[in-house]
């Protein structure tokens, strides 16, 4: 029996369109080029960071982020806020908790993401990021930490994410129930992979989760 549902962040809960559009503006390239390259990285199983190298060879992304913060200290820059939350997130969280399930957010995110999520006052039991744990998916220690904070055996945990490599496969190896959401380039492309069909339950939105995990 599933007792806790743990969620990834980017393109699972947060629509990253505005983030990547701001990056395109920052780098002085068309937004279509930025978004298209990200889709290409997903299709080629390459990290999204490779898009920066193609657009601006030799770019030091960390240095660019630091400079951007100095130039636009009050802007969102590479961050997100309430306006980026997918509309099905709040009702799905509320319904999962109504049905007695623990709801946790835990994904690969920088330190400031936790504060951004906390400001949204979401109906969740806890929020964690890879930055505070010092470990990122798909490392097995990340999923061991998920089980630790949920205080449950892995078999009682459902992990929801948009990527096969970072979410479905490592959650499966950890003994959890993986759910792949068809959202964002990695989600749509990943849903066609044999590993997705073999290991994960595939959903088109978070609204189907409550009935899937614990019927009313």
N, C-alpha and C positions, 0 to 999 in steps of 0.2 A: 504494500500500500504506500502510495506517495503521500508524504507528510509535509514536505517543503518544496517550494518552487523557487529556483534561483535564476536570475536574469542577467544576461550580458547587457551592455549599454548601447554602443553605437549601432545604428540600424536595427536594433531590437526594440529599444525604447526611444531612442533619439534619432530624428531625421537629420542626417548630416549635410543635406543639400546646401543650407546657408553657410555652414562652415567651409565647405569646399569652394563655394562661390566666392567667399571672402578671400580665400587663399588665391584663387585665380586673379582677383583684382589686385591683390598684394604683389603678385609676381608679374603682373602686366600681361597676362595671356587671356584669350577668350575663355569664358566660363565653360563653353562647350568642349574646348580642348581639355581642360582640367577634368571635367566629369567623364569625358570619353576615355581619357587615359586611365582613370581609376577603374572604369569598366574593363579596360584592356588588361590591367594588372590582375583583376579578379579572374578573367577568362584564362589567363596564362599562369595562374597560381603563383604570381609574384607579389611581394609585399607592396602595400600602397605607397610606401616611401620611394619606390623606384620611379613613380610618376614625377616626383620632384627632380630627380636626376635627369630625366628625359626633357623636362621643360627648362630647367636651369642647371646644366651640368656643373658639378662642383659646388652646388649650393650647400652651405652649412645650415641645416634646418633649425637647429637649436639656437644658433646665433641670430638667425632671421626672426625667430620667435621673440628673442630678447630685445632686439631692435624694435620690433613691432610694438612690444609692450611699452617701450619708452615713448614712441611716437604717438601711440593711441592708448593711453593708460585706462581710459574709461570705456573703451570699446570691447566688444565680445571677442574680436580677433579669431583665434582658433578654438574658442570655447562655445558653450551652448547655454541656453536658458529655457524657461517654460515654453516659449513659442516654438521650440524645436521638438517638444514631446509629441509622439504619435498619439492621435485622439483615442485609440483603444486602450491605452496604458492604464489610466486611472480606473475606468470601469472594470477592467480585467483584474487589477490588483484588489479592488474592493470586493469583488465577487469571490475571488480565491480565498480571501481572509474570512468572508462570511461563511464559506463552506468549511472553515476550520483549518486551512492550510497556512503554513508559515510562508511569508513572502520576503525574499532577500534579493538585493541587487549586488552583484559582484562581477566586475569586468576589468579588462585592461584599460585603465584610464589614468591620467596624470593627477597630481594632488588636488588641483582646483576643481576637478570634476565632482568630488564628493560634496564639497560645499555647494556647488550648483544644484546637485540633486537634492540635497537637504533643504535648500531654499524653496523647492517645489512643494514641500510638505505632502509627499506621496504616502498613500496608505500601505506602508511597508514596515517590516519588523526590524530591518537593519540594512545599512548601505556600506559596502566595502569597495576598495579599489586596489588594483595591482600595485600602485605606488606605495600605499601604506603597508602592504604585505611584503614588498620587495621581491615579488615573484610574478611572472606573467604567464598567461595561457600561451601555448598549450602544455606548459610544464606540469607534470603530475602533482608537484607540491602545491600548485594553485588549487587543484581540485581536492586535495587532502585538506587544505585550509577551508575550503567551502564546507566540507563535511564537519570539520571541527567547529566552525562558527554556527552551523545549523544544529549541532549536537545530535546528529543522527547518523545511522549507518548509510553508506552511499546508496543502497538499494531503495531507500525511502526518499531520495532526492531526485527531482526533475531539474535538469539544466536546460535553459532556453537560450538559443543564440542564433546568429545568422550565418555562421561559417562552419563548414564541415571540418576543416583542419584545426581550427582553434576551439571549437565547441563540441561538435558531434563526436568526433573520434576520441579526444581525450576524456570526455565525460563517459563515453562507453567503456573505455579502458579503466576508468575509476570505479565502474560498477553502478553508475547513475543512469537514469532514464533521459536520453537526449531528445530535445524537440528542436527542429530546425524551422525557423520562420522564413518564409519566402518574402524577404524585404531587403532592399538595397542590392547592389550588383552581386555581392558574394552570396546572398541568400537565394536569389533567383537562379544564378548559375549553379550554385551548390546543390540545389534541389534536384538537378538532373544527373548528379553523380551517383554511380552505383552504391557508394558507401553511405549516401544519405538514405536511399531506399532500404538498404540492408540494416542500418543501425538506428535510424531516427524516425520519429513521428514527424511528419511534415505538415505545417499549418500555414494558412494564408494570413492569419491575424491572431492577435492575443485573445479575442473574444471567444474563441472556441476552446481555450484551455480549461476553464472551470468545469465544463461538462465532460471534457475528455479525461480529466484527472480525478474528479470526484462529482459524479452526477448528483443533482439535487434530490 
